[in-house]
Amino acid sequence: MKKLFGLFALLLVLCLACVGLADGGEVDPAAATIVVAWGENGLEFITTPVGHNPTFPADVDDFEWIDNQKVTCLTDGVARVNCTTGGEHFHTVIVKALGHDWASDSDDLNWGVVEKKPSCTENGLARDICLRCGEKGTKTRVLKATHEYDLQDGDVLAAADRKDKHFVVKKESTCQHTGTAWKACVNCGYYDKKGPATVILAIGDHKFTDWTIEDEADCATYGVAVRVCTVCDLQQKLDKDSTLTTADGKQLLKDTVDKVKKVNSAYTEKAKAQEFDTWAAYKKWAKEIEGIAKITKEWNKDCYTVELTYSCPVCLGKLDVDGKKIPDGNPNKQVPVHPDFVVTLKAPAVLGHVWNAKPEPFYDAENEPNGLSLAPTCTEVGYRVTLCQNHDKHTVYPDPTITPGTTTYDEIMAQINVIASKDGSATIEDLGIKLEKLDPLGHDWSDWVTDYTYAGDVEHYTRYCKRCGKVQNTTDKEAAEKIEPDPASTVEFKLDDDGEWRVYINSEFAEDFTDVIYYDGGRFAVFNGVKSHANGLTLCYENGKEVFYFLADGQVQTAEEEHLEYYDGNWFWIAPSGRVATYMNGLLNYDDGWFVFALGRLCNEYNGLWYNDDNESFYFLANGQVQSQYSGVALYDGEFFYVVDGIFANWYTGIVEHDGAKFNVVNGQLYGQVY
């Protein structure tokens, strides 16, 4: 009631003040004072200007403040407003303190000022603040710990956009399929490995090999370059008409074509028939033509005049029997092919016959038995017929009848002279044929070894010829190298009617014979007098000692080089003799790979880090093989170590990533995760 009475009195004063103003009297400043408040709905009057119509601003900040007495959250403000009722004048306005405008009272769920920023693992804190004056309040809000991501579920990430994004690949995309990835925290790298990989990796580009020349450019064709995608095997080709724009492939083709053009130009200028009377003149010309033309045929009918056929090195091998270009299916690319030309050297030197070299005295150039040659044996002579390679052709001779041990030199010569007379020549020399007599080869004896097949107190010794298989025995060790004992006292290896090979000592079956025996250039494992039928790695006995040999139906499998053989779940290093190379130990290289061996066996049970005493280094193994393609983290003796190219990187100190996390590495050993 008292408040209503006071308000009524104030209105009365205002009315009287306005009446006085209308009558032209002076305005009492106190009577013109208006008290207002500014609330959520704008201006609210506490004392109402009765009978007057002062102009109020639309916003509290737009008042004309007296002596800079602007209203604040905690203090009243003093302003003035204009009024035109009864003549222009103004009223003093008291604007009541506004009170704080707390952020927590707003509709913003993220209200307040951050006092402690949340991390990936710890909560943060936001404090209430007045949106008008900035004063902090007592009310607070918890900012929950959370990871920050720059990718969202379902985002499709192109290869070009990967650089600045944070993610961990689960399945890499290819040129055929999209991939998937986990989004990773931009701050700590965390990703939910157990959750779904929600980021899609867009289909990528093809992974092509370098361009290579598939068809060389030649005098008739432009050439073709090719490259292949290593993922989907897509093949791209470049030729003269290709629309592909890859600069490296185009340049490769251009280089080959330019090379051909250079040869073509030089060949066209130099390719002319030549005739020389002196060797020096020919050699001077041949120096000029080197690289431009190539000798494709050299022949001589009488070994005194030489004729050489020169060909274009680019056309070489691309002509048919008539000297025409073999079509390649594209007639539009056909151009004239350079013809061959002949160079004649008249008596450049007394060349004489140039005899062909043969792989063996009794084999021809095709490594086939030569009917005109007879191989020597350990005790018998042989003969060899050799042809001169300068002659353009030789008569196709019938095979004479030659029997080792019975056909004599004179008989062979007679047959050859018959052939020579058929050709119209008096001697075989004019035909470019040479006959040589070959001396006996002699025996190639093995070392003497103790023969345990003999019973009694007297030791017997045996040796065999590695070439013909002849066996000799003796009981005189000192004279063994000087005499040839009675060959009738022998150790025989014979095939019996039942299909089994057996050992006989002095024509009697040697039931107690267990050893490795030599026969017809081969070595065979014998147990209790009978040849073994064993296959693979087998424990044998040789000169009373246990030896592992690699057998096939009982025969020792020799080879030209050391090699690996697989047997019973293991790999073994086999010496050329067919014996397990028990001397092979440690880290060994085989077929461009490094493996750990012990007593000739590959240690396929070795996995993880392995220490090599020879070079004092640790190697990362899988089934006994160094994993030179692997770089990463390896476990050894309960600790983690950093491996580069299959070798413990004790030289490395820094940060490495493993299983989505970062770790601190000191001298190759992991010491803790980096957060």
C-alpha positions in Angstrom: 0.0 0.0 0.0 2.9 2.4 0.9 4.5 1.6 -2.5 1.2 2.4 -4.3 0.9 5.6 -2.4 4.4 6.7 -3.2 4.0 5.9 -6.9 0.8 8.0 -6.9 2.6 10.9 -5.3 5.4 10.7 -7.9 2.9 10.7 -10.7 1.2 13.7 -9.2 4.5 15.6 -9.0 5.2 14.8 -12.7 1.8 16.0 -13.7 2.3 19.3 -11.8 5.7 19.7 -13.4 4.3 19.3 -16.8 1.4 21.7 -16.1 3.9 24.3 -14.9 5.8 23.7 -18.1 2.7 24.3 -20.2 2.0 27.5 -18.4 5.5 28.7 -19.3 6.9 28.2 -15.8 10.4 26.8 -15.1 10.7 23.1 -14.8 11.8 21.7 -11.5 14.6 19.2 -12.4 13.6 17.0 -9.6 10.0 17.0 -10.8 11.3 15.9 -14.3 13.2 12.9 -13.0 12.0 9.5 -14.3 13.1 6.2 -12.8 13.2 3.1 -15.1 14.6 -0.4 -15.3 15.7 -2.4 -18.3 14.5 -6.0 -18.3 14.1 -8.9 -20.6 11.2 -7.2 -22.3 13.0 -3.8 -22.7 12.0 -0.6 -20.8 10.0 -0.9 -17.6 8.9 2.3 -15.7 9.3 2.6 -12.0 8.1 6.3 -12.0 5.9 7.1 -15.0 6.1 10.4 -16.8 2.4 11.5 -16.5 1.2 14.0 -19.0 4.5 13.9 -20.9 5.7 11.9 -23.8 9.6 11.7 -23.5 11.5 9.8 -26.3 13.3 6.7 -25.0 15.9 4.8 -27.0 15.3 1.3 -28.3 18.3 -0.1 -26.4 19.8 0.7 -23.0 23.2 1.3 -24.5 21.7 4.2 -26.7 20.9 6.5 -23.7 22.6 9.9 -23.5 24.4 9.4 -20.3 25.0 12.5 -18.0 28.6 12.9 -16.9 29.4 9.4 -18.2 27.2 7.8 -15.6 26.4 4.8 -17.7 24.4 2.0 -16.1 26.3 -1.2 -15.2 25.4 -4.6 -13.8 25.8 -3.3 -10.3 25.4 0.5 -10.4 22.5 2.8 -11.6 23.0 5.0 -14.5 21.9 8.7 -15.0 20.7 9.9 -18.5 18.5 12.4 -20.0 15.7 12.1 -22.6 14.0 14.7 -24.7 10.3 15.6 -24.3 8.1 17.9 -26.6 5.0 18.0 -24.4 4.3 21.8 -23.6 7.5 22.8 -25.4 10.8 21.2 -25.9 12.6 20.1 -22.7 14.3 17.1 -21.2 13.8 14.7 -18.3 16.4 13.2 -16.1 16.2 9.4 -16.1 17.6 7.1 -13.4 18.3 3.7 -15.0 18.4 1.0 -12.4 21.4 -1.4 -12.2 20.9 -4.1 -14.8 22.2 -7.1 -12.8 24.5 -9.8 -14.2 23.6 -11.6 -17.4 25.0 -15.0 -16.6 26.0 -17.3 -19.5 24.6 -20.3 -17.6 21.1 -18.7 -18.0 21.3 -18.6 -21.7 20.3 -21.3 -24.2 23.9 -22.0 -25.0 24.7 -25.5 -23.7 28.4 -24.8 -24.1 28.3 -21.8 -21.7 31.1 -20.4 -19.7 34.8 -19.6 -20.2 37.3 -22.5 -20.3 39.6 -22.5 -17.3 41.1 -25.9 -18.0 41.0 -27.4 -21.4 40.1 -31.1 -21.5 42.7 -33.5 -22.9 42.2 -37.0 -24.5 42.3 -38.6 -21.0 41.5 -35.8 -18.4 38.4 -33.7 -17.9 38.4 -29.9 -18.2 36.5 -27.1 -16.5 34.4 -24.1 -17.7 33.3 -21.2 -15.3 30.2 -19.1 -15.6 30.7 -15.5 -16.8 28.5 -12.4 -17.1 27.9 -11.8 -20.8 27.6 -8.1 -20.1 30.5 -7.2 -17.9 32.7 -10.3 -18.0 32.7 -11.0 -14.3 33.2 -14.7 -13.5 30.6 -16.4 -11.4 30.7 -19.3 -9.0 28.9 -21.8 -11.2 31.1 -24.3 -13.1 30.6 -26.9 -15.9 32.7 -30.1 -16.4 34.3 -30.4 -19.9 34.5 -34.2 -20.5 37.8 -35.7 -21.7 37.4 -36.6 -25.4 39.4 -37.4 -28.5 39.5 -34.9 -31.4 39.1 -36.2 -34.9 39.4 -34.6 -38.3 37.4 -37.3 -40.0 33.8 -38.4 -39.5 32.1 -41.8 -39.8 31.3 -42.5 -43.4 33.8 -39.9 -44.8 35.2 -41.0 -48.2 38.9 -40.1 -48.3 40.6 -39.7 -51.7 44.2 -40.4 -52.1 45.0 -36.8 -52.8 43.4 -35.7 -49.4 45.3 -38.2 -47.2 48.3 -36.0 -46.4 46.9 -33.9 -43.6 44.3 -36.4 -42.2 44.7 -38.7 -39.2 43.7 -42.3 -39.7 44.9 -45.9 -39.5 44.5 -48.2 -42.5 42.7 -51.4 -41.9 42.4 -52.5 -45.5 44.2 -50.5 -48.2 42.3 -49.5 -51.3 43.5 -50.6 -54.7 42.7 -49.7 -58.2 39.8 -52.1 -58.1 38.4 -51.9 -54.6 37.8 -49.3 -51.9 39.6 -49.7 -48.5 38.7 -49.0 -44.9 40.4 -47.1 -42.1 39.9 -46.2 -38.5 39.7 -42.5 -37.7 42.5 -41.4 -35.4 42.8 -38.7 -32.8 44.7 -35.7 -34.1 46.3 -35.2 -30.7 47.3 -38.6 -29.4 46.8 -40.9 -32.4 44.2 -43.1 -30.6 41.9 -45.3 -32.7 39.3 -47.9 -31.7 40.9 -51.0 -33.1 38.1 -53.2 -31.9 35.4 -51.0 -33.4 34.4 -50.8 -37.0 36.6 -49.0 -39.5 34.2 -46.3 -40.6 36.3 -44.2 -43.0 36.2 -45.3 -46.6 39.4 -45.1 -48.6 38.5 -44.3 -52.2 39.5 -46.5 -55.1 43.1 -45.5 -55.9 45.2 -45.2 -59.0 46.8 -48.1 -60.8 50.3 -49.0 -59.7 52.2 -49.3 -63.0 55.6 -50.6 -63.6 58.1 -48.5 -65.4 57.7 -48.3 -69.2 59.7 -51.0 -71.0 60.2 -51.6 -74.7 58.1 -54.6 -75.8 58.8 -54.3 -79.5 62.0 -52.5 -80.5 61.7 -49.9 -83.2 63.3 -51.1 -86.4 63.7 -50.1 -90.0 60.0 -51.1 -90.6 58.2 -50.4 -87.4 57.9 -47.6 -84.8 58.1 -49.8 -81.8 55.9 -50.4 -78.8 56.4 -49.6 -75.1 54.4 -51.3 -72.4 53.7 -51.0 -68.7 51.6 -53.2 -66.4 49.6 -52.5 -63.2 51.1 -54.7 -60.5 47.7 -55.0 -58.8 45.2 -55.8 -61.5 47.5 -56.7 -64.4 46.0 -53.9 -66.6 48.4 -53.4 -69.5 48.9 -50.1 -71.3 50.8 -49.8 -74.6 52.3 -46.9 -76.3 52.9 -46.9 -80.1 53.0 -44.3 -82.8 49.2 -43.9 -82.8 48.6 -44.1 -79.0 46.5 -41.4 -77.3 48.2 -41.8 -73.9 50.1 -38.7 -72.8 52.7 -40.1 -70.4 55.8 -38.2 -71.0 58.3 -40.9 -69.8 56.8 -43.5 -72.1 56.7 -41.2 -75.1 60.4 -40.2 -74.4 61.4 -43.9 -74.2 59.9 -44.6 -77.6 61.3 -41.5 -79.1 64.8 -42.5 -77.9 64.6 -45.9 -79.5 63.2 -44.4 -82.8 65.9 -41.7 -82.8 68.6 -44.5 -82.4 67.2 -46.4 -85.3 67.0 -43.2 -87.5 70.7 -42.6 -86.7 71.7 -46.1 -87.8 69.4 -45.9 -90.8 71.0 -42.7 -92.0 74.5 -44.0 -91.6 73.7 -47.4 -93.1 72.2 -45.8 -96.2 75.4 -43.8 -96.7 77.9 -46.6 -96.0 76.1 -49.8 -97.2 77.9 -50.5 -100.5 79.6 -53.5 -101.9 83.4 -53.3 -101.2 86.5 -55.1 -102.5 89.9 -54.9 -100.8 93.3 -56.2 -101.9 95.1 -55.6 -98.6 94.2 -56.4 -95.0 95.1 -52.9 -93.9 92.7 -51.3 -96.3 89.9 -53.6 -95.1 90.6 -52.9 -91.4 90.5 -49.1 -92.0 87.1 -49.4 -93.7 85.8 -51.9 -91.1 86.6 -49.3 -88.4 84.4 -46.7 -90.2 81.5 -49.2 -90.6 81.6 -50.4 -87.0 78.2 -50.1 -85.3 76.6 -49.2 -88.6 76.6 -52.6 -90.2 77.2 -56.1 -88.8 78.9 -59.2 -90.3 76.2 -61.9 -90.6 78.1 -64.3 -92.7 81.8 -65.1 -93.3 83.0 -67.8 -95.6 85.8 -68.9 -97.8 86.0 -71.6 -100.5 89.7 -72.0 -100.6 90.9 -70.3 -97.4 92.6 -67.6 -99.4 89.8 -65.4 -100.5 87.3 -64.3 -97.9 83.8 -63.0 -98.5 81.8 -61.2 -95.8 78.1 -60.5 -95.8 77.2 -57.3 -94.0 73.7 -56.5 -92.7 71.8 -53.6 -91.1 72.0 -54.3 -87.3 68.4 -53.1 -86.9 67.0 -55.3 -89.7 69.0 -58.3 -88.6 66.7 -61.3 -87.9 63.6 -59.7 -89.4 63.9 -61.0 -93.0 62.4 -64.1 -94.5 64.3 -66.5 -96.9 63.7 -64.2 -99.8 65.2 -61.2 -98.0 61.8 -59.6 -97.6 60.5 -58.0 -94.4 58.3 -60.3 -92.3 54.9 -58.6 -92.0 53.9 -57.6 -88.5 50.1 -57.2 -89.2 50.2 -53.4 -89.8 51.1 -52.7 -93.4 50.8 -48.9 -92.8 54.1 -49.1 -90.9 56.0 -51.0 -93.6 59.0 -49.2 -95.1 61.7 -50.5 -97.3 64.2 -52.7 -95.4 67.9 -52.2 -95.9 69.5 -54.9 -98.1 72.6 -56.8 -97.3 75.9 -56.1 -99.1 79.0 -58.2 -99.7 82.6 -57.3 -99.0 85.4 -59.3 -100.7 88.9 -59.6 -99.3 91.3 -60.9 -102.0 94.3 -62.6 -100.4 94.3 -60.3 -97.3 96.5 -62.9 -95.6 97.4 -66.6 -95.8 94.6 -67.7 -93.5 94.8 -71.4 -94.0 92.2 -73.7 -92.5 90.4 -72.7 -89.3 89.4 -75.9 -87.6 86.1 -76.1 -85.6 86.4 -76.5 -81.9 84.4 -79.4 -80.5 82.9 -80.0 -77.0 84.6 -83.4 -77.0 87.0 -85.2 -79.4 84.2 -87.5 -80.4 81.3 -85.0 -80.6 80.3 -82.5 -83.4 79.2 -78.9 -83.0 75.6 -79.9 -82.1 77.0 -82.2 -79.4 75.8 -85.2 -81.3 78.1 -88.3 -81.8 80.1 -87.8 -85.0 80.2 -90.9 -87.2 83.7 -90.1 -88.4 85.1 -89.9 -84.9 86.1 -92.6 -82.4 86.6 -91.9 -78.7 89.8 -93.1 -77.1 89.4 -95.3 -74.0 91.7 -95.9 -71.1 93.7 -98.5 -73.1 92.8 -97.9 -76.8 93.5 -95.2 -79.3 90.8 -93.0 -80.8 90.4 -90.8 -83.9 88.9 -87.4 -84.5 87.7 -85.8 -87.7 87.5 -82.0 -87.7 86.1 -79.7 -90.3 87.4 -76.3 -91.5 84.9 -73.5 -90.6 86.1 -71.3 -93.5 84.6 -73.6 -96.1 81.2 -72.6 -97.3 79.8 -76.2 -97.1 81.0 -79.7 -96.7 79.8 -82.9 -98.3 77.2 -84.8 -96.2 79.1 -87.9 -95.4 77.6 -91.3 -94.9 78.5 -92.8 -91.5 81.4 -95.3 -91.9 81.3 -98.4 -89.8 83.6 -97.8 -86.9 83.9 -100.4 -84.1 85.9 -99.5 -80.9 88.9 -101.7 -80.6 88.8 -103.2 -84.0 88.6 -100.4 -86.6 92.1 -99.3 -87.4 93.5 -95.9 -88.5 94.1 -97.2 -92.0 90.5 -98.4 -92.3 89.2 -95.0 -91.3 91.6 -93.2 -93.7 90.5 -95.5 -96.5 86.8 -94.7 -95.9 87.5 -90.9 -95.9 89.5 -91.1 -99.1 86.6 -92.9 -100.7 84.4 -90.0 -99.7 86.9 -87.5 -100.9 87.1 -89.2 -104.3 83.4 -89.0 -104.7 83.7 -85.2 -104.3 86.3 -85.1 -107.1 89.2 -84.3 -104.8 92.4 -86.2 -104.4 92.9 -85.5 -100.7 90.7 -84.7 -97.7 92.8 -81.6 -97.0 91.3 -79.8 -100.0 87.8 -80.5 -98.5 88.8 -78.8 -95.2 88.8 -82.2 -93.4 91.5 -83.1 -90.8 92.0 -86.6 -89.2 93.8 -86.9 -85.8 94.9 -90.0 -83.9 94.2 -89.7 -80.2 96.3 -91.5 -77.6 94.8 -93.8 -75.0 93.6 -91.8 -72.0 95.0 -94.1 -69.3 93.2 -95.2 -66.1 91.9 -92.5 -63.8 92.4 -94.4 -60.5 90.7 -93.6 -57.2 92.6 -93.6 -54.0 93.4 -97.0 -52.4 90.8 -97.9 -49.6 90.6 -100.8 -47.2 88.3 -103.5 -48.5 86.4 -104.9 -45.6 84.7 -107.5 -47.7 87.7 -109.9 -47.2 87.8 -112.1 -44.1 90.9 -113.0 -42.1 93.8 -111.1 -40.5 95.4 -109.8 -43.8 94.1 -106.4 -44.9 93.0 -106.0 -48.5 93.0 -102.7 -50.4 90.9 -101.8 -53.4 90.8 -99.0 -56.0 88.8 -98.5 -59.1 89.1 -96.5 -62.4 86.8 -93.6 -62.4 86.5 -93.7 -66.1 86.0 -97.4 -67.1 85.2 -98.9 -63.7 88.0 -101.4 -63.6 88.7 -102.7 -60.1 92.1 -103.6 -58.6 92.9 -105.4 -55.3 96.1 -105.8 -53.3 97.3 -106.8 -49.8 100.6 -105.0 -50.1 99.9 -101.4 -48.9 103.4 -100.2 -49.6 103.5 -101.5 -53.1 99.9 -100.6 -53.9 100.9 -97.5 -55.9 103.6 -99.4 -57.9 102.0 -102.7 -59.0 98.8 -103.8 -60.6 97.6 -106.9 -58.6 95.9 -109.8 -60.2 92.6 -108.4 -61.7 91.0 -111.8 -61.1 90.8 -111.0 -57.3 88.0 -108.5 -57.6 85.0 -107.0 -56.0 82.1 -107.3 -58.5 78.8 -105.5 -58.7 76.3 -107.5 -60.8 72.6 -107.4 -61.7 71.1 -110.8 -60.9 68.1 -112.5 -62.6 65.7 -111.3 -59.9 66.5 -107.7 -60.8 68.6 -107.0 -57.7 72.2 -105.7 -57.8 74.6 -107.6 -55.5 78.2 -107.5 -54.5 80.4 -110.5 -55.1 83.9 -111.1 -53.7 85.9 -113.5 -55.8 82.7 -114.6 -57.5 81.0 -115.3 -54.1 78.0 -113.3 -52.8 79.3 -110.9 -50.0 76.4 -111.1 -47.5 78.4 -109.1 -44.9 79.3 -106.2 -47.4 77.8 -102.9 -46.2 79.5 -99.9 -47.9 79.2 -97.4 -50.8 80.4 -99.0 -54.0 81.6 -97.4 -57.2 80.2 -98.8 -60.5 80.0 -97.4 -64.1 80.7 -93.9 -63.0 78.1 -93.9 -60.2 78.1 -94.6 -56.5 75.6 -97.0 -54.8 74.7 -97.7 -51.2 74.9 -101.4 -50.4 73.5 -103.1 -47.3 74.3 -106.8 -46.5 75.6 -107.3 -50.1 72.4 -105.9 -51.8 72.0 -102.5 -53.4 69.6 -100.3 -51.5 66.4 -98.9 -52.9 66.3 -96.0 -50.5 65.3 -92.5 -51.5 66.1 -89.2 -49.8 68.5 -88.7 -47.0 69.9 -92.0 -45.8 72.4 -93.1 -43.2 75.1 -95.1 -45.1 78.4 -96.7 -44.2 81.6 -95.8 -46.1 84.9 -97.3 -45.1 83.4 -98.2 -41.8 82.2 -94.7 -41.0 78.6 -93.4 -40.8 77.8 -90.9 -43.6 74.5 -89.3 -44.7 74.0 -89.5 -48.5 71.1 -88.2 -50.6 69.9 -91.3 -52.6 67.5 -92.1 -55.4 66.8 -95.8 -55.6 70.0 -96.4 -53.7 72.2 -94.3 -56.0 74.1 -91.3 -54.6 72.8 -88.2 -56.2 75.8 -86.1 -57.2 75.6 -82.6 -58.7 77.9 -80.0 -60.2 77.2 -77.5 -57.3 76.2 -77.5 -53.7 72.4 -77.3 -53.4 69.5 -77.8 -50.9 67.3 -80.9 -50.7 64.0 -81.4 -48.8 63.6 -84.5 -46.7 61.3 -85.5 -43.9 60.2 -81.9 -43.1 63.8 -80.4 -43.2 66.1 -78.8 -45.8 69.7 -80.1 -46.0 72.8 -78.6 -47.6 74.0 -81.3 -50.0 77.7 -81.3 -51.3 78.4 -82.0 -55.0 79.3 -85.6 -53.8 75.7 -86.2 -52.7 76.8 -86.1 -49.0 75.2 -83.9 -46.4 77.6 -80.9 -45.9 77.8 -81.1 -42.1 80.6 -78.5 -42.3 78.0 -75.9 -43.3 77.1 -73.9 -40.1 76.0 -70.4 -39.2 74.5 -67.7 -41.5 74.7 -68.8 -45.2 73.6 -67.3 -48.5 71.5 -69.5 -50.8 69.6 -68.4 -53.9 69.7 -64.7 -52.9 68.5 -65.5 -49.4 70.2 -65.8 -46.0 69.5 -68.8 -43.8 70.8 -70.3 -40.5 72.3 -73.8 -40.8 73.7 -76.2 -38.2 75.5 -79.4 -39.3 74.2 -78.9 -42.8 70.5 -78.7 -41.8 68.4 -75.5 -42.1 67.2 -74.5 -38.6 63.6 -73.9 -39.6 62.6 -73.9 -35.9 64.4 -70.6 -35.4 61.9 -67.6 -35.2 62.3 -64.1 -33.9 65.7 -62.5 -33.1 68.8 -64.7 -33.5 72.3 -63.7 -32.5 75.1 -64.4 -35.0 78.5 -64.8 -33.2 80.5 -64.3 -36.4 79.5 -60.6 -36.8 78.0 -60.0 -33.4 74.6 -58.9 -34.9 71.0 -59.9 -34.2 68.9 -61.0 -37.2 65.1 -61.3 -37.4 64.2 -64.9 -38.6 61.1 -66.8 -39.7 61.6 -70.5 -40.2 65.4 -70.1 -40.1 65.4 -67.4 -42.9 66.5 -63.8 -42.4 63.4 -61.6 -43.1 65.3 -58.9 -45.1 62.0 -57.5 -46.4 60.8 -56.7 -42.8 61.3 -53.5 -40.9 59.5 -53.0 -37.6 59.3 -54.2 -34.0 60.4 -57.7 -32.9 60.1 -59.5 -29.6 63.2 -61.2 -28.1 63.6 -62.5 -24.5 60.6 -60.5 -23.3 61.8 -57.2 -24.7 60.9 -55.3 -27.9 63.5 -54.3 -30.4 63.5 -52.2 -33.6 64.5 -54.1 -36.8 65.4 -52.6 -40.2 65.7 -54.9 -43.2 65.7 -58.0 -41.0 68.7 -56.7 -38.8 68.5 -55.4 -35.3 69.0 -51.6 -35.6 71.2 -50.9 -32.6 72.3 -47.7 -34.3 68.8 -46.1 -34.2 67.5 -43.7 -31.6 64.2 -41.9 -32.1 60.5 -42.5 -32.4 58.8 -45.5 -34.1 55.2 -46.4 -34.6 53.9 -49.9 -33.7 50.4 -51.2 -33.7 48.9 -47.7 -33.9 51.1 -46.2 -31.0 54.3 -44.3 -30.9 57.3 -45.6 -28.9 60.6 -44.2 -27.8 63.6 -46.2 -29.1 67.2 -46.0 -27.7 69.9 -47.9 -29.5 67.3 -50.1 -31.2 65.4 -51.0 -28.0 61.8 -49.8 -27.2 61.6 -48.1 -23.8 58.1 -46.8 -23.5 55.1 -45.3 -25.3 55.1 -41.7 -26.3 51.8 -39.8 -25.5 
